[in-house]
């Protein structure tokens, strides 16, 4: 591992807090929840997370939970990221999603050549959004790449990002192509299309972006082949096994805390709403609510099980010494449990919504917003139940799943 990682000397006031432990990170998140919760309805109405929330999260150091310490972060791992994201999402689903993307996908930046990492982190408050599938014409030119006529959807958090990591096919001689990821400054974006009019997660600002023409220096590029095989330029500068793992085994940890946090909020809110009338009920009336009590208990159990399964996997990732520490069954289990967690969380919220009567359908109902957010969050492709469960079943019976990919090195 290289020792020449310092980004630049910091000046008074620009360094962000380094958080010592996972518990300290969760406490920092909980301290912000009253303000985030108070803004949740406005986030849903305005379709954007306010700058105040981003500033508070930045000032707290929480955006650096998976950033290497050598680059000014806390390097606490993906279990911490899941816990913090779930806490924030329990107050506002959209705020949790934007946090998870901008904090978790910073891991991708650490896979690029060290010069690109220095470019991005020259400003310690810089944030990077992502578009994994960016359709564009990209050709190799002297000193780098020329990108033109580019467009990509679902750029969550672009309202607050300074950089964007994009995945593209690079055209080569002979009509062949090579898959690469690039990191580009926001100034390269020619148009942000405000097309994020959706049922739930309205404040994530997951808009379409366009790049008419841009030159991308060579050092802001890396091959997907290296990302799959664990040989990225950044892996030479960071010791952790996570920098040599298949990126598909890592990236959704940034988001899976959101449906869990939203569902936790639904369970808590439903219980609080039920508690007040119970105080005046007769024993017979209380007994009549047994089915509702059971429904609440099942929902709470589903959410707890969702969180436990994801955290077990995240801790396994965090403590791995080598990517080969994960066998095929464990890798397939990670995919399975992302889907399980998101879909059981969705089911838990929907179950409570069903039991809440007509009052839950009003726009001012917090449960209605949580229901919309849980269902929207669970729609992410990484949480697709059918493919995740099929993949795991194939591995269990010894049938190799299609395109499972190398483990890294």
Beta strands, then each sheet from edge to edge (+ up, - down):
strand 1: 128-131
strand 2: 135-141
strand 3: 144-155
strand 4: 163-171
strand 5: 177-185
strand 6: 191-193
strand 7: 207-217
strand 8: 221-223
sheet 1: 1+ 4+ 2+ 3- 7+ 6-
sheet 2: 1+ 4+ 5- 8+
end
